Amino acid sequence: MIDYGQQDLGMTPFGKGYGGELSRGDINAIVTFMRYTWDDRSELPAEVVQAGAIPALAPDEVPSYEVHIAPIVKRYCVSCHRPGKENNNYLMQSYDEVMQSGDDAPNIIPGDLNSNLVLMIDRQEIEAGGPMPPTRALKPEIIDIIKRWVAGGAPNTAADAAASSLGVPVETPLATEGVVQPTQTP
């Protein structure tokens, strides 16, 4: 976050590789300081909280990648799951990468709550990797959104999620890849 910044919250990049002034050593020192001295008691201004908020879900609503999951991935995952980082080649900068990349792909199987990603956010140690994120568990409401997304078929767009909420099957690239679809007879 320090390296890349958060443009939607008004934070410019600070890493030299992205136009900022801080070296890798400077950033590592800041991260170490923050990890060992900060806590969750600070309060952010309401407009900052709203800018980074994840939209609320209705009780039977299926989350979509574009509305609900992308902000979660951006906030909690992309700092490690991007090219050039040690991450078992599991990249998370787009829907296609989340669904299809990685040495242990698929890490998400639409409808399967025993998918690698779900098990790892539940803090389980599996062959594909350990608890994610590695330093601190996600809040239960974030885990619930991810599980509801996977259980709902891992739809990409809000339209796909709405169709899934109505009981209409949503086909994802991963769910249909290499599968012979049955033909319907009149």
N, C-alpha and C positions, 0 to 999 in steps of 0.2 A: 504494500500500500504506500509506503514511504517512497519506494522506487518509482512506481507508476503514478501515484496520486489518485485522487477520486474526483474526476471532472464533474460528475453530477452533484457533488457536495462542495464544489469550489476549491478543491485541493489540487494544486498543480504538482507535477512530478518533481521530486527532489533528487533522484538518482542521476548521476552524470550521464549515463547511457540514454537517458530520456529527456535531456535538456536541463536538468537540475544541477546543483552545485555539490552534492554530497557524494563522497567516495563510498565504496563497498564497506570499508572499515568504519566510516562514520555511521552508516546506516545500521551495521551490526551492533555498534555501541548503543544507538538509540533503542533498537529492538530489545537488547539485553536489559537496558534500564527499564523499559516499559513492562517487560515480562515479569520482572522481579519487584517492581515498586508500585505499579498501578493496580487498581481493582475496579469493580463494576459500580462503585458508588457515585461516580461523577454523573452529573445530569447534563445532557445536551440541550441546546435550544430547540424549541418545538419545530421550527422550520427545518432544522438539520435532521431531526428524527423523521419528519414526514418525507423529506427528500430521499432517504434511504430505506423507507418502510416497505415491507412486503405486504401487498394487498391482503385483506382479511378474506377468509373463505366462508361461504355459507355452509350449513351442516352437511348437505349432500353434494356440494360442488366438488368437481374434480379439478385439481390445479393443472395449469399448463406450464410448459417450460418457459415460454416467452414472458408470461406475466409473473409467475411465482418462483419457479426454479432458477431461472437465469440470475435474478438478484441474489439469491442464496449462494449460488455457485461463485458469482463474482466476489461476494463478500468473504466467503469462507474457504474456497477451494482453489481459485485460479492462481493465487500467489505461488502455489507449489505445483499445480497441475497445468503447466504450460511448458513449451519447448525449452530445453536447456536445464531443466530441473530433474532431480532423481525422483521418478514417480512411476516406475514400471510402464513408461510410455503411455500412461493414461492422461490424456489431455482433456481439458474441460472448458475450452473457450467458445464452444458452439454446441448446439444440440447434437449435430452429427458426431462430434468428438466425444461428448458425454455418452452417447449410445454405442459407439462402435470402436473407440480407440482403446489401447492398452494391451499389455502382454497377456492379461487374463480375460480379455474381451469374450463375451459381452459382460460388462460389469453391471448392467441393468437389463433385466429381461422384463418387458412390459407384463404386468399382472403378477409377477413372482416376487413375493416379499422375502424370499431367500436368496435374492440377487446379491452379488458381492457388495455393492454400495450400501444396501440396506443393512447387511450384517456388520459392515465396518462402522457405519454411523451408530449402530447399536453397541459399539465398543467391543466387538468380537475380534479375536485374532484368528484369521483364516489364511489359507494358502496364498490368496491374492494380496494379502497385506494385513496390517494391524488396524487398530481403532483409528477412525478418521473423524474430525481432524486429530492429528496425533497429540497435540498439546492440551486440548480441553474439549469436553463433550459439547455438542450442539445443544441448544435449549430444546426442551421437549416439544414446544410448538413448531419449531423448525423441522425436527425429526418427523413429526406428524404430517407436515405438508409434503415432505419428500416421500413418505410411505403412501400417503393418499395419491400422490402423483403416480408412483410405480403401480400401485394396486389398480388405479384407473386406466392403465394402459400406457402410461408415460407419454401423453399427448404433447405435441410440439406447440401448436398454436391455441389461442383462446377458443377459436371456432371448433377445433378438434376436441378440446376439453368439454365444451358445451354439448357437442354431439355425444360424447362419452357419458356425460351426466344424464342424457336423455335415454341411455341404454343402446345407442347406436354404436356398433363396433368401430373403433378407430384403428386404421392400419398404420403402423409405424414401419420405417424401412427395416428395422431389425426384426420385427415380429413376422414380416412376410418374406424376408430374404431366404431363398432356397426352399420355400415351402410350396408344395403344389396345392393350389386352391381348388376346393371341390367345385364341380360344376353344378348348376341348379337345373333340375329338370322341370318342365312345365307341368 
